[in-house]
């Protein structure tokens, strides 16, 4: 029996979760929300995390019903992410690890999403579509690594949606992507947009520029903001489903797992479901509790690492803003 | 032409692939069936564009002697392209995993590089270079697959376009490198030899393209990733 606590704060979500083998004990989260029309900046985001982290820690411990002595390993997000928020969460993780005298493990954020997705859904060896505000990757496991088959060659899909939400001055609560999703449900008129797939890679910056430059004019011409949200979603999600299907065919896999914040978009899940059905594959997805950044995913990945014998020297437990998914040796998988 | 006497081989990423006979010749039919997950307008647009791209690139490659499947018929209405079928063939992916020895693979990789160099020198960008999209086709019906007895054939031009810029050619190479790394453990050696061949056959353009390639590579690999 192993109990792990995970600290996550690589972007605007601050989360702490506790897991005991396959049993979730707690998963608490707070989100820094910036004003409409603005994104979240490192300084303010780090401030938010500093002001809230001890309260979230207390809540996570209370809900789990365990005492710090019972914890076996402290895990935190080593990267990738924004420097300042990463650092302030890492400082707290390092501090409690010393106070409680527990080993410390730095976890790759993307690996956290993948292991959490596999744990919650029971997917065995899926093609993983990892879509969030900072990442867009199509990943498959092979030879002890999560290998990146396709990814965005510029901005992430979530970034594209978030920044379009800023153009329309949509609220950032609970998240800009959620508000785009709700608007898109009411859209009816489809506007053809640039469609950019290069092999298994995708590009979103051109679509964003196209929308930024023309939104005002298009709205004057009779498109509603809802129509624009709808057209944008239909286009970028079609690109993601197409490239995921390419990876499925290339690898010969029959499972798709969607993780990351954009992964809780129901329209994306629906499109992926249709594609999977057409080729006899199975789709796995989770809801916002586990899709969106959270502490439990770091605890889960850290737990797997710890159980398979992974230990880190104190001086290696820093942070890094750049940390590729395929840099991690996946020693806990036996296949 | 209808597909009554055709046999379904597999469902690829974009199309259902059938085998049959067209005017007495073994033929390969590629049906880009309707993808109901995407908006009908987008689906029609993409399908037409891809069929057009595929036909154009094949014709252009043929004109300089790059071997691709022969184009028999393009039926926009039913979304089917009829192409030459190769009886004795192997994908590069299968070949690398099951047949090759290091020396043979080195020569083969140089030849692949030459082929891509030639294609880029006539401004054809493939758009989806992977080890599944390069075939080894036997010249003579000999036993086993030895690369010196085979022709290299490029397939799957659905994402192809004509573009003379170094940027697009660089991306084309980057897509290939990434596809090899994610699929094969010997990817680095193969790709190094591919670049060697590429250099040989694309003398007046490779420098600029390789610079762009390095640039695209650094964008992807070292790009800051958040959240």
Interface residues (C-beta under 8 A of the other chain):
Chain A: X10 X11 X12 X13 X80 X81 X82 X109 X110 X132 X133 X134 X135 X140 X142 X143 X147 X148 X149 X150 X151 X153 X154 X158 X190 X192 X195 X197 X198 X199 X200 X201 X234 X235 X238 X241 X242 X245 X246 X248 X249 X250 X261 X270 X271 X272 X274 X275 X278 X279 X293 X321 X322 X323 X324
Chain B: X11 X12 X13 X14 X35 X36 X37 X38 X39 X41 X42 X45 X46 X127 X128 X129 X130 X132 X159 X171 X175 X178 X179 X181 X182 X183 X185 X216 X219 X220 X221 X222 X223 X224 X225 X226 X227
